[in-house]
Amino acid sequence: MRGGGADEGVNSRKHRTISRTAPGLLVVGEGSLAEVEGVNTPTLWNVPNILTLARLICVPILGFLFYAPIANRNIWCAALFAGAAITDWLDGWWARKFNIASPFGAFLDPVADKLIVAVAMILLSERLGEWMTVCTSIILCREIAVSALREWMAQIGARGVVKVGMAGKCKTAAQMVALTTLLLLQPSAAPAILPPVAFDAGKWLMIFSAVLTVTSGTGYLQAAWPALMGKDAHGK
């Protein structure tokens, strides 16, 4: 009888730790989901993953709108890109608030971010000329190099050494604001809706983000240098 009571107590505690934190999602505090009978694991279709997939779908739509012979295409492009940038913040906030994490989301989120930024920069390079092409080349080369560095550091169990720092976050914010501004004020897309100084501000913010790209990338390389030289992550 005592043993049965103890088992019932354990099962009761496990069931009490199940709480509904977001629509359609159950999170277990003690024990795994597999240990609780009748509870299914969270599906692929949670809110952060849906937002990430929506951001990925925006990539070809942005390319279509950029060249579409429609009125106010610059406004549509800027609004689409700004919306995608907002979902980048929102899906991370939602995942942290409701403790939702999935391998699929962890993989796809940075991919979606990099794809829509890369496409926006490539499109604008064709329209804005040499200075934008230089910024795009610098940023894309850095992204490829840092992504490869992080993948290699993850293989040796030291990915935390090259985790995103404040410089990287500032670079991302500057990029998003600059690209939204430049998409809105791109030449020949529509009559000017803001004074020329607004375009100049977007241009210099884009150049500033390229500089931050180099400095933050250099910081990641310095942090990983001991491991690249055959030492451990702490330089021993």
C-alpha positions in Angstrom: 0.0 0.0 0.0 2.8 2.4 0.9 4.6 1.7 -2.4 1.4 2.3 -4.4 0.8 5.6 -2.6 4.3 6.8 -3.3 3.8 5.9 -7.0 0.5 7.8 -7.0 2.2 10.8 -5.4 4.9 10.8 -8.1 2.4 10.6 -10.9 0.3 13.3 -9.3 3.3 15.6 -9.1 4.2 15.0 -12.7 0.7 15.8 -13.8 0.5 18.9 -11.7 3.7 20.2 -13.4 1.9 20.4 -16.7 0.8 23.9 -17.4 -0.6 25.6 -20.4 1.6 28.6 -21.3 0.6 29.4 -24.8 -2.3 28.4 -27.1 -2.0 24.7 -28.1 1.3 24.1 -26.2 1.9 22.1 -23.1 5.1 22.4 -21.1 6.2 19.9 -18.5 8.2 21.0 -15.4 9.3 17.7 -13.9 9.9 14.6 -15.9 9.9 14.4 -19.7 6.9 14.5 -21.9 7.4 10.8 -22.7 7.0 10.0 -19.0 3.5 11.4 -18.8 0.9 9.3 -20.5 -1.4 10.9 -22.9 0.7 14.1 -23.5 2.0 14.7 -27.0 5.2 16.6 -27.6 4.9 20.1 -29.1 4.4 20.1 -32.8 6.3 21.9 -35.5 3.6 24.4 -35.9 4.2 26.6 -32.8 4.1 30.4 -33.0 7.9 31.1 -33.3 8.3 28.5 -36.1 5.3 29.9 -38.0 6.8 33.4 -37.7 10.2 32.1 -39.0 8.6 30.3 -41.9 6.6 33.5 -42.7 9.9 35.4 -42.8 11.4 32.8 -45.2 8.4 33.1 -47.5 9.0 36.9 -47.6 12.3 36.3 -49.4 10.9 35.6 -52.9 8.0 38.0 -52.4 10.6 40.8 -51.8 12.4 40.0 -55.0 9.1 40.0 -56.9 7.9 43.3 -55.5 11.3 45.0 -56.1 11.0 44.6 -59.8 7.2 44.5 -60.2 5.7 47.3 -62.4 3.3 48.5 -59.7 2.8 51.8 -58.0 4.5 52.5 -54.7 6.5 49.3 -54.9 9.2 50.9 -52.7 6.6 51.3 -49.9 5.5 47.6 -50.3 9.2 46.5 -50.3 10.0 48.5 -47.2 6.8 47.4 -45.4 7.5 43.8 -46.1 11.1 44.0 -45.0 10.2 45.9 -41.8 7.5 43.3 -41.0 10.1 40.5 -41.4 12.5 42.4 -39.1 9.8 42.7 -36.5 9.0 38.9 -36.7 12.7 38.3 -36.1 12.4 40.0 -32.7 8.9 38.6 -32.0 9.7 34.9 -32.6 12.7 35.1 -30.2 10.6 37.0 -27.6 7.8 34.5 -27.8 10.1 31.5 -27.6 11.8 32.9 -24.5 8.5 34.0 -22.8 6.8 30.6 -23.2 9.9 28.4 -23.1 9.4 27.1 -26.6 12.4 25.7 -28.3 12.8 23.2 -31.1 15.8 22.0 -33.2 13.9 23.1 -36.3 13.5 26.6 -35.1 17.1 26.9 -33.9 18.2 25.9 -37.3 15.8 27.9 -39.5 15.7 31.2 -37.6 19.3 32.4 -38.5 18.9 31.0 -42.0 15.7 33.1 -42.6 17.4 36.2 -41.1 20.4 35.9 -43.3 18.5 35.1 -46.5 16.2 38.1 -46.4 19.0 40.5 -45.5 21.2 39.1 -48.2 18.5 39.3 -50.9 17.7 42.9 -49.9 21.3 43.9 -50.1 21.9 42.2 -53.4 18.7 43.9 -54.9 19.8 47.3 -53.6 23.3 46.8 -54.9 22.0 46.7 -58.5 20.1 49.9 -58.0 22.3 52.0 -55.7 25.7 51.4 -57.3 29.2 50.8 -56.1 29.0 51.9 -52.5 26.2 49.5 -51.8 28.0 46.7 -53.6 31.0 47.2 -51.4 28.9 47.1 -48.3 27.1 44.0 -49.5 30.3 42.2 -50.3 31.8 42.9 -46.9 28.8 41.9 -45.0 28.1 38.7 -47.0 31.8 37.6 -46.8 31.8 38.1 -43.0 28.5 36.2 -42.6 29.8 33.2 -44.5 33.1 33.2 -42.6 31.5 33.6 -39.1 28.9 30.9 -39.9 31.7 28.5 -40.9 33.6 29.5 -37.7 30.6 28.8 -35.5 29.9 25.5 -37.2 33.5 24.4 -36.6 33.5 25.6 -33.0 30.3 23.7 -32.4 32.0 20.5 -33.7 34.7 20.8 -31.0 32.1 21.7 -28.3 33.1 25.4 -27.9 30.3 27.2 -29.8 29.7 29.5 -26.8 33.1 31.1 -27.4 31.7 32.7 -30.5 28.1 33.4 -29.4 26.5 36.6 -30.6 27.8 39.7 -28.7 26.6 43.3 -28.3 28.5 44.4 -31.5 26.7 41.8 -33.5 23.4 42.8 -32.2 24.1 46.5 -32.9 25.2 45.5 -36.4 21.9 43.6 -37.0 19.8 46.5 -35.8 21.7 49.0 -37.9 21.3 46.7 -41.0 17.5 46.4 -40.5 16.9 50.1 -40.1 19.3 51.0 -43.0 17.8 48.5 -45.4 14.2 49.5 -44.6 15.1 53.1 -45.2 16.9 52.4 -48.5 14.1 50.1 -49.8 11.7 52.9 -49.0 13.7 55.6 -50.7 15.3 53.7 -53.6 15.7 55.8 -56.7 13.2 55.6 -59.6 10.8 53.5 -57.6 8.4 56.3 -56.7 8.4 60.1 -56.1 10.4 61.1 -53.1 8.3 60.9 -50.0 11.0 62.0 -47.6 13.7 64.7 -47.8 17.1 63.7 -49.4 18.7 63.7 -46.0 16.7 60.6 -45.0 18.3 58.7 -47.9 21.8 59.9 -46.8 21.0 58.8 -43.3 20.2 55.3 -44.5 23.3 55.2 -46.7 25.6 56.1 -43.8 23.9 53.8 -41.5 24.5 51.0 -44.0 28.2 51.9 -44.2 28.3 52.0 -40.3 26.7 48.5 -40.2 29.5 47.3 -42.6 32.1 48.7 -40.3 30.4 46.9 -37.3 30.4 43.8 -39.4 34.2 43.8 -39.7 34.8 44.7 -36.0 32.4 42.1 -34.6 33.7 39.5 -37.0 37.2 40.3 -35.9 36.1 39.8 -32.3 34.7 36.4 -33.0 38.0 35.4 -34.7 40.1 36.6 -31.8 37.9 34.6 -29.4 38.3 31.5 -31.5 42.0 32.0 -32.3 43.3 29.7 -29.5 41.2 26.8 -30.7 42.2 27.5 -34.3 45.8 27.2 -33.1 45.2 23.8 -31.6 44.7 25.0 -28.0 41.5 24.7 -26.0 38.9 27.5 -25.9 40.8 29.1 -23.0 44.1 29.2 -24.7 45.7 26.3 -22.8 
